[in-house]
């Protein structure tokens, strides 16, 4: 049997359609139900569905009155708080295109992103880094919040295939790629409900991630709201160690995070009292089997892993209805056409390793990559993810790691070329190579091998000023020279293979 699925086509997206209107449909069905709680140890900010939908439409009106035209891009420089979903959904409600960005980016990094997407407006929270010469007007968070009481803007309805939002993902060249998504992307998330998270109307879903990340936006907000459930978002500044307390105090029934967060929570002890918790969700990087086992022991609940990417969100996963075998990531979600491809681009027999790929017909697949006003669409039948996997006879898929040199930190995929380019400019450095290295049995970090006379303190200071924190190396390793291949390219594989974890 070949490593390919042939499911029935998912239900088509309704037409006309608006992502924001779909996400907030519960405002008409249960207006007084709590949609959002921004939680902290001393309390919570609560938003009902009716209040949230009205504020989103008010923000849409405010953005329109700022002079934005349909299709204009709005760059978001906001932290964890209600302003983020108001800006994101308010832009989409009005027919504009939000572009979320990581809060920790430096001014230079933000400037490069602006050059790619050409925003007509930037919405920025206090202290957010901005380009020295912003290319467009900047609206601060207080001004945005002032739009909440404006008259409701009509939902901008239209073709589900039109551009809805843009997110950034690292490209192998070192330049972050602007990934364009259609309104239908949120409709495609229906396949995750049975295939992964099993969120229902009475759930209270807590996500530990930053709202600028599609994992958090999707699982933490859009999926609960699409079924009328409650989203629990930790406020800016809440420490990971406080999350179990908040999950218990606010009756979380589903908890989502990256493996690193689960690891830090379990470091506090192996007996977590979370009486309302039904299960946990993990994505962003590979979930070690030992970590899943420890979570089961500590909470009495299972952890369900999903594999996805910025271009398609999650598409294969473990679920309460069909838990993954130990060591496997999970199964393709119902309706997902997935394959494991060999070097010739065709599916390999089950049991043989190959590249994981998603069919271009998947309604959650991105429109293409964006450069200015131009979107370059997916041209091949299969979108190859870059992940090496193997599909078992029963369809379970096990991750074997990346087929390329891409790095993973905190759930973010990062191009080593981006780190190397930034660090090569550090005084006293003559050559660099960024590699993901294991430091424990189930923990890896970004390491920078370098040649030159620069001190580690100099390197660390340079990284702080030129790279967002999640991109900064955690190890600095000096070599006489950086190994290269016969073609003169950095030989990162050799560096990985020769690295030894100290006992």
C-alpha positions in Angstrom: 0.0 0.0 0.0 1.3 3.5 -0.9 1.8 6.3 1.6 -1.1 8.5 0.5 -4.6 9.2 1.7 -7.7 9.5 -0.5 -10.4 11.0 1.6 -13.8 12.3 0.7 -13.7 16.0 -0.1 -14.5 18.2 2.9 -17.7 20.3 2.9 -17.2 23.4 0.6 -16.8 26.8 2.2 -20.0 28.8 2.1 -20.2 31.8 -0.2 -20.1 34.7 0.2 -17.8 34.4 3.2 -15.9 36.5 5.8 -13.4 34.9 8.2 -14.2 37.3 11.0 -17.9 36.9 10.7 -17.6 33.1 10.7 -15.4 33.1 13.8 -17.8 35.3 15.7 -21.1 33.7 14.6 -21.8 32.7 18.2 -22.5 36.4 19.0 -25.9 35.8 17.4 -26.5 32.4 19.1 -25.2 33.0 22.7 -24.4 36.7 22.9 -24.0 36.8 26.7 -21.7 33.8 26.9 -18.1 34.6 27.8 -16.0 34.5 24.6 -12.6 35.7 26.0 -10.9 35.9 29.4 -7.5 37.5 29.5 -6.3 35.9 32.7 -3.7 36.7 35.3 -3.1 35.6 39.0 -5.1 38.5 40.4 -8.2 38.3 38.1 -9.3 38.4 34.5 -10.7 40.7 31.8 -13.9 39.2 30.5 -15.6 39.8 27.1 -18.9 38.4 26.0 -19.6 37.3 22.4 -21.9 40.3 21.9 -19.3 42.8 23.2 -16.5 41.2 21.2 -18.4 41.2 17.9 -19.5 44.8 18.4 -16.0 45.9 19.2 -14.6 44.1 16.2 -17.1 45.8 13.9 -16.3 49.2 15.6 -12.6 48.7 14.9 -13.4 47.9 11.3 -15.3 51.2 11.1 -12.4 53.0 12.7 -9.8 51.6 10.3 -12.0 52.5 7.4 -12.3 56.1 8.7 -8.5 56.2 8.9 -8.6 56.0 5.1 -7.8 52.4 4.6 -9.1 50.8 1.4 -10.2 47.2 0.8 -7.1 45.0 0.5 -4.7 47.4 2.4 -2.3 45.7 4.7 -2.2 46.4 8.4 1.0 45.4 10.2 0.3 44.4 13.9 2.9 45.1 16.6 0.9 44.0 19.6 1.4 41.8 22.6 -1.0 39.4 24.4 -4.1 41.3 25.1 -7.6 42.0 23.7 -6.2 44.6 21.3 -4.7 41.8 19.2 -7.8 39.9 18.3 -9.7 43.2 17.9 -7.2 44.5 15.4 -6.8 41.2 13.6 -10.5 40.4 13.2 -11.5 44.1 12.9 -9.2 44.4 9.8 -10.7 41.3 8.2 -14.2 42.4 9.0 -13.6 45.6 7.1 -12.0 44.0 4.1 -8.4 44.9 5.1 -5.5 42.4 5.5 -3.8 42.0 8.9 -0.2 41.0 9.1 0.7 39.8 12.6 4.4 39.9 13.7 6.3 38.6 16.6 6.4 41.2 19.5 10.1 40.6 20.1 11.4 41.6 16.7 14.0 44.3 16.4 13.4 47.6 14.6 15.6 46.4 11.7 13.7 43.1 11.4 10.4 45.0 11.3 11.7 47.3 8.6 12.6 44.3 6.4 9.1 42.9 6.9 7.5 46.2 6.0 9.5 46.2 2.7 7.9 42.9 1.8 4.3 43.6 2.6 4.1 47.4 2.2 1.6 48.1 4.9 -0.8 51.1 4.7 -1.0 51.2 8.5 1.0 49.9 11.5 -0.9 49.2 14.8 1.6 49.2 17.7 1.5 48.6 21.4 3.6 50.5 23.9 7.3 49.7 23.6 7.0 47.7 20.4 10.0 48.1 18.1 9.3 50.0 14.9 11.4 51.0 11.9 13.4 54.2 12.4 11.4 55.7 9.5 8.0 53.9 9.4 6.8 53.6 5.8 3.2 54.4 6.8 1.1 56.0 9.6 1.4 54.3 13.0 -1.7 53.9 15.2 -1.1 53.2 18.9 -3.0 50.7 20.9 -5.0 53.3 22.8 -6.2 54.8 19.6 -7.3 51.4 18.3 -9.2 50.7 21.5 -11.0 54.0 21.0 -12.6 52.5 17.9 -14.5 49.9 19.9 -17.6 52.2 20.3 -17.8 53.3 16.7 -20.9 52.3 14.6 -20.7 48.7 13.3 -19.0 48.3 9.9 -20.8 45.9 7.6 -19.0 42.5 7.3 -17.0 42.6 4.1 -18.3 39.5 2.3 -16.8 38.0 -0.8 -15.1 35.0 -2.4 -13.7 32.6 0.2 -10.5 32.3 -1.9 -9.6 36.0 -1.6 -6.7 37.2 0.5 -7.6 37.4 4.3 -4.3 37.7 6.2 -0.5 37.3 5.8 1.9 35.6 8.2 5.6 35.3 8.1 7.6 32.1 8.1 11.4 31.7 7.7 12.6 30.8 4.2 15.7 28.7 3.5 17.4 31.8 2.0 17.4 33.6 5.3 14.7 36.1 4.4 11.3 35.5 6.2 8.6 34.6 3.6 5.3 36.4 3.6 2.7 33.6 3.5 -0.7 34.7 2.1 -3.9 32.9 3.4 -7.4 33.0 2.1 -10.6 33.5 4.1 -11.3 29.8 3.6 -8.4 28.9 5.9 -10.6 29.2 9.0 -13.3 27.0 7.4 -10.7 24.3 6.9 -10.1 24.2 10.6 -13.4 22.2 10.9 -11.2 19.1 10.1 -9.2 19.7 13.2 -12.2 19.4 15.5 -12.6 15.7 15.1 -9.0 15.0 14.0 -7.3 16.8 16.9 -8.6 19.1 19.5 -12.2 18.0 20.1 -13.2 21.5 21.3 -17.0 21.8 22.1 -19.3 24.7 23.1 -18.8 24.2 26.9 -15.0 24.0 26.8 -12.6 26.6 28.3 -9.5 26.5 26.2 -6.2 28.0 27.5 -3.3 28.5 25.1 0.1 29.4 26.5 1.5 31.0 23.3 1.8 34.5 21.9 -1.2 35.7 19.9 0.9 36.7 16.9 1.5 33.0 16.2 -1.0 31.1 14.0 -1.0 28.2 16.5 -2.3 30.5 19.2 -4.7 32.4 17.0 -6.2 29.2 15.6 -6.4 26.9 18.6 -6.4 29.6 21.3 -9.1 31.9 19.8 -10.7 30.9 16.5 -11.4 27.2 17.2 -13.1 27.9 20.6 -15.0 30.9 19.1 -16.2 28.9 16.1 -18.1 26.6 18.4 -19.2 29.2 21.0 -16.6 28.1 23.7 -14.5 30.3 26.0 -10.9 31.2 25.2 -8.5 31.8 28.1 -5.4 33.8 27.2 -2.6 34.5 29.7 -2.0 38.2 30.0 1.3 39.8 29.0 4.0 39.0 31.5 2.4 35.8 33.0 5.2 33.4 33.7 5.1 29.8 32.5 5.3 28.6 36.1 2.0 30.4 36.8 0.1 28.6 34.1 -1.0 25.5 36.1 -2.5 27.9 38.8 -4.4 29.9 36.2 -5.6 26.7 34.4 -6.9 25.4 37.7 -8.4 28.7 38.9 -10.2 29.4 35.6 -11.3 25.8 35.0 -9.4 25.1 31.8 -10.7 22.0 30.1 -8.2 22.0 27.2 -4.6 23.3 27.5 -2.4 24.0 24.5 1.3 24.8 24.3 4.6 23.8 22.7 6.6 20.9 24.2 9.0 23.3 25.9 6.2 24.8 28.0 5.0 21.4 29.1 8.5 20.5 30.0 8.9 23.7 32.2 5.5 23.0 33.9 6.5 19.4 34.7 9.8 20.7 36.2 7.7 21.9 39.1 6.6 18.4 40.1 4.8 15.3 38.9 1.5 15.9 40.5 -0.5 18.6 38.8 -4.0 19.1 40.2 -6.1 20.2 37.1 -9.5 18.7 37.9 -11.4 20.1 34.9 -8.8 19.3 32.3 -9.8 16.8 29.6 -6.6 16.8 27.6 -3.7 18.8 26.4 -2.6 19.8 22.9 1.0 20.1 21.6 2.3 21.5 18.3 5.2 23.6 17.0 7.9 21.0 17.4 8.2 17.3 18.0 6.7 16.0 21.2 9.1 13.5 22.9 7.3 10.3 23.9 8.9 10.6 27.4 7.3 14.1 27.8 3.9 12.8 26.8 4.3 9.9 29.4 5.3 12.3 32.1 2.2 14.5 31.4 -0.1 11.5 31.6 1.4 10.6 35.0 1.2 14.1 36.4 -2.3 15.0 35.2 -4.1 11.8 34.4 -4.9 13.2 30.9 -3.3 12.6 27.5 -1.3 15.0 25.3 -2.4 15.1 21.6 0.3 16.2 19.2 -0.3 17.8 15.8 2.0 18.6 12.9 1.5 21.6 10.8 3.2 24.7 9.4 2.5 28.3 8.7 1.4 27.4 5.1 -1.3 25.0 6.2 -1.6 25.1 10.0 -2.1 21.5 11.4 -3.2 18.7 9.2 -2.2 15.5 10.9 -2.6 14.8 14.6 -3.5 12.6 17.5 -7.0 13.0 19.0 -9.1 11.8 21.9 -11.1 9.8 19.3 -7.9 8.3 17.8 -4.9 8.7 20.0 -1.5 8.3 18.3 0.5 5.2 19.0 3.4 6.0 21.3 6.2 7.6 19.3 4.0 8.6 16.4 2.7 12.1 15.7 -0.8 11.0 14.6 -3.0 10.4 11.7 -4.0 12.6 8.7 -7.1 14.5 9.8 -10.4 13.5 8.1 -10.6 15.2 4.7 -6.9 15.8 4.4 -5.1 14.4 1.4 -1.6 13.7 2.6 1.3 11.8 1.1 4.8 10.6 1.8 6.9 11.3 -1.3 10.1 9.8 -2.6 12.9 11.6 -4.5 10.8 11.2 -7.7 7.9 13.1 -6.2 5.6 10.1 -6.0 4.2 8.3 -2.9 6.5 5.7 -1.4 5.2 2.3 0.0 4.0 2.4 3.6 6.9 1.8 6.0 9.4 3.7 3.9 10.6 7.2 4.8 10.0 10.2 2.6 9.0 13.8 2.5 5.6 14.7 4.0 3.4 16.6 1.6 -0.1 18.2 1.5 -2.2 18.2 -1.7 -2.8 21.6 -3.3 -6.6 21.0 -3.0 -6.5 21.3 0.8 -8.8 24.2 1.7 -6.4 25.2 4.4 -3.3 25.5 2.2 -2.0 29.0 1.7 -2.6 31.1 -1.5 1.1 31.5 -2.1 4.0 33.7 -1.0 3.7 37.5 -1.1 6.2 40.0 -2.4 4.7 43.5 -2.4 1.4 43.3 -4.3 2.3 40.0 -6.0 1.3 36.6 -4.7 3.1 33.6 -6.2 0.8 30.6 -6.0 1.6 26.9 -5.3 2.3 25.4 -8.7 2.8 21.7 -8.0 0.1 19.1 -7.1 1.9 18.5 -3.8 3.2 21.1 -1.3 6.3 19.5 0.3 6.7 20.4 4.0 10.4 19.6 4.3 9.6 17.1 7.1 10.9 13.5 6.8 8.3 11.0 8.0 7.2 7.4 7.7 3.6 6.2 7.4 2.6 2.9 9.0 0.2 0.4 7.5 -2.7 1.9 9.6 -1.9 5.4 8.4 -0.1 6.6 11.6 2.7 9.0 10.7 6.0 9.3 12.7 8.3 12.3 12.3 11.9 11.6 11.5 13.1 15.3 11.6 13.7 18.0 9.0 15.1 17.1 5.6 16.7 20.5 5.4 18.7 22.7 7.8 15.7 24.7 9.2 15.9 25.2 13.0 13.1 25.0 15.5 12.9 27.1 18.7 9.9 27.6 20.9 7.7 26.3 18.0 9.1 28.8 15.5 10.9 27.5 12.4 13.9 29.7 11.7 16.3 29.8 8.8 20.0 29.3 9.8 20.9 31.7 7.0 19.0 34.5 8.8 20.9 34.0 12.0 24.2 33.5 10.2 23.8 36.7 8.2 23.0 38.7 11.4 25.9 37.3 13.3 28.5 37.5 10.5 28.3 41.3 11.0 29.5 41.0 14.6 33.0 42.6 15.0 35.7 39.8 15.4 33.7 37.2 13.5 35.0 35.8 10.2 32.5 32.9 9.6 29.4 31.5 11.1 27.1 28.4 11.1 23.8 28.1 13.0 22.8 24.6 13.9 20.2 23.0 16.2 21.9 20.8 18.7 20.7 18.4 21.4 21.7 19.3 25.0 19.6 16.7 26.7 17.8 13.6 25.6 14.6 15.6 24.7 15.9 19.1 24.5 17.6 21.0 21.6 18.9 24.6 21.3 20.2 26.9 18.6 24.0 26.9 18.6 26.3 29.3 16.6 29.6 27.8 15.5 31.9 30.7 14.6 35.5 31.4 13.5 37.2 34.6 14.7 38.3 36.3 17.9 35.0 37.7 19.2 34.2 37.0 22.8 31.0 35.2 23.8 29.8 38.3 25.6 30.3 40.4 22.4 28.4 37.8 20.3 25.5 37.6 22.8 25.2 41.5 22.9 25.2 41.6 19.1 22.5 38.9 18.9 20.3 40.8 21.4 20.4 44.0 19.2 20.0 42.3 15.9 17.7 39.2 16.4 14.4 38.6 18.2 15.0 36.6 21.4 13.6 33.3 20.0 16.2 33.5 17.1 19.2 34.2 19.4 21.7 31.3 19.8 21.9 29.7 23.2 25.4 28.2 22.6 28.5 29.9 21.1 31.1 27.4 19.9 34.4 28.7 18.4 36.2 26.7 15.7 39.4 27.4 13.8 37.3 27.2 10.6 33.7 26.4 9.6 33.6 23.1 7.6 32.2 23.4 4.0 31.0 20.9 1.4 32.7 20.3 -1.9 30.5 23.0 -3.4 31.8 25.5 -0.8 28.5 25.6 1.3 28.4 25.4 5.1 28.4 21.8 6.1 25.9 21.9 8.9 25.4 18.2 8.8 29.0 17.6 9.7 28.7 20.0 12.6 25.6 18.2 13.9 27.2 14.8 13.6 30.4 15.8 15.4 28.6 17.5 18.3 28.7 15.5 21.5 26.5 16.1 24.5 28.8 16.5 27.6 27.9 13.9 30.3 
